[in-house]
Amino acid sequence: MAVWATLLALLAIAAPRLSRENLFSEGGRVESARTLPEFPLGQAWVGTDPLTTSEMRGRVWVLKVWTFGCVNCVRSIPFTNGLAERFGPELGVLGIHSPEFDWERDLDRLDATMRQNDVRFPSYIDENLDYFFALEAPAWPAFYVVDRELKIRGCWIGEVHDGTGRGDEFDELIAELIAEER
């Protein structure tokens, strides 16, 4: 009986965190903003012409570091797609496809996954994880919110979904950055 009571008590403690989001998700606003790294040249892009960070200046951006073999990354696609719908042209959304495994480097499989999951954001193909490490991404997915001056102002690790505390906090930061004077 004591074991059941203990399990119920632990469940009561964990219940607020039990949602569609991963229990190990973390992140939020960053205390000291750092400049977005430049994209290494010569990599493939899907859904857009190659971008440079200087071309990104003047617009708020969300970068989603992901890979199509990551279930948490795939489960976050609806949230990522919805960002552009919620915030319109003031917000740019860009995927950074950083494959963890060799089979995730297959661009045909990436294309099929993007079509199957209705991915509406373009992606930079970070084949060798150069950008993943430049961002100091600790895991997949990682979401970076970048201001108009290309400073990283927020970082969320793990799934983010609409209608959750994490999703609301994410959207609040984006709205604040869009509202800032140019």
C-alpha positions in Angstrom: 0.0 0.0 0.0 2.9 2.4 0.8 4.3 1.8 -2.7 1.0 2.8 -4.3 0.8 5.9 -2.1 4.3 6.9 -3.1 3.6 6.3 -6.8 0.5 8.4 -6.6 2.3 11.2 -4.8 5.0 11.2 -7.5 2.4 11.3 -10.2 0.7 14.3 -8.5 4.1 16.1 -8.5 4.8 15.2 -12.1 1.3 15.8 -13.4 1.7 19.5 -14.2 4.7 18.6 -16.4 2.9 15.8 -18.2 1.7 17.2 -21.4 2.5 16.8 -25.1 5.9 18.3 -24.4 8.9 16.2 -23.4 9.6 16.1 -19.6 13.2 17.0 -20.2 12.5 20.2 -22.2 14.1 23.3 -21.0 15.1 26.8 -22.1 13.7 30.3 -22.4 15.0 33.7 -22.8 18.8 34.0 -22.7 20.5 36.2 -20.2 23.3 37.4 -22.5 22.6 37.6 -26.2 25.2 36.4 -28.6 25.4 37.0 -32.3 24.0 34.4 -34.7 26.9 32.5 -36.4 27.4 32.8 -40.2 26.2 29.9 -42.3 29.1 27.8 -43.7 29.2 28.1 -47.5 28.6 25.2 -49.9 25.8 23.4 -48.1 22.4 22.6 -49.6 19.2 24.5 -48.9 15.6 23.2 -49.2 12.7 25.5 -49.9 14.8 28.7 -50.3 17.8 30.2 -52.1 20.9 30.2 -49.8 20.7 32.9 -47.2 23.5 34.8 -45.5 23.1 36.2 -42.0 23.4 39.7 -43.4 20.3 39.1 -45.6 18.5 38.1 -42.4 19.2 41.3 -40.6 16.2 43.6 -40.0 13.7 40.7 -39.3 13.0 38.6 -36.3 13.8 34.9 -36.9 13.1 31.5 -35.4 15.7 28.8 -36.2 14.6 25.2 -35.5 17.5 22.8 -35.3 16.0 19.5 -36.2 16.4 16.2 -38.0 13.7 14.1 -39.7 14.6 11.0 -37.7 13.9 12.7 -34.3 10.3 12.1 -33.1 10.4 15.2 -30.9 11.4 17.3 -34.0 8.6 15.9 -36.1 6.1 16.4 -33.3 7.1 20.1 -33.2 6.4 20.7 -36.9 2.8 21.9 -36.4 4.1 24.5 -33.8 6.9 25.6 -36.2 4.5 25.8 -39.2 2.1 27.9 -37.1 4.7 30.6 -36.2 4.6 32.2 -39.6 0.8 32.1 -39.6 0.6 33.7 -36.2 3.2 36.4 -36.8 3.1 37.0 -40.5 5.9 38.6 -42.6 7.7 40.2 -39.6 8.9 36.7 -38.6 11.2 34.5 -40.6 11.2 30.7 -39.8 14.1 28.6 -40.9 15.0 25.0 -40.2 18.5 23.9 -39.6 18.4 20.2 -40.6 21.3 18.7 -38.6 21.4 14.9 -39.2 22.4 12.8 -36.2 22.8 9.6 -38.1 24.1 8.8 -41.6 20.7 7.7 -42.9 19.3 11.2 -42.0 21.7 12.7 -44.6 19.5 11.2 -47.4 18.0 14.3 -49.1 15.3 12.2 -50.8 14.2 10.9 -47.3 14.3 14.4 -46.0 12.1 15.7 -48.9 9.6 12.8 -48.3 9.4 13.5 -44.6 8.9 17.3 -45.3 6.1 16.5 -47.7 4.5 13.9 -45.5 4.5 16.2 -42.5 3.5 19.4 -44.4 6.7 21.2 -43.4 6.2 24.9 -44.5 9.5 26.3 -43.5 12.7 26.2 -45.5 15.8 24.4 -44.2 19.5 24.8 -44.3 21.2 21.4 -44.6 23.8 21.2 -41.9 25.2 17.9 -43.2 28.4 17.9 -41.0 26.8 19.5 -37.9 29.0 22.5 -38.3 26.1 24.9 -37.6 24.7 22.7 -34.9 28.0 23.0 -33.0 28.4 26.7 -33.9 25.0 27.3 -32.2 26.1 25.1 -29.3 22.9 23.2 -29.7 22.7 20.6 -26.9 20.0 18.4 -28.5 17.3 18.0 -31.1 15.0 19.9 -31.5 16.5 23.3 -30.4 14.7 26.5 -31.2 16.5 29.8 -31.3 14.7 33.2 -31.3 16.8 35.8 -33.0 16.2 39.6 -33.0 16.6 42.1 -35.9 20.2 42.7 -35.0 20.9 38.9 -35.3 21.3 38.4 -31.5 20.1 35.1 -30.1 17.5 36.2 -27.4 15.9 32.8 -26.6 16.7 29.2 -26.8 14.3 26.3 -26.1 15.4 22.7 -26.1 12.9 19.9 -26.7 9.3 20.0 -28.0 7.3 23.2 -28.0 3.6 23.2 -28.6 0.7 25.7 -28.9 -1.3 26.2 -25.8 1.4 25.3 -23.3 3.4 27.4 -21.0 6.5 27.0 -23.1 4.6 27.8 -26.3 3.1 30.9 -24.7 6.5 32.1 -23.4 8.0 31.5 -26.8 5.3 33.5 -28.6 5.6 36.3 -26.0 9.3 36.8 -26.8 8.7 36.8 -30.5 5.9 39.4 -30.1 8.2 41.6 -27.9 11.0 41.5 -30.5 8.7 42.3 -33.4 7.3 45.3 -31.4 10.8 46.6 -30.6 11.8 49.8 -32.5 13.9 49.2 -35.6 
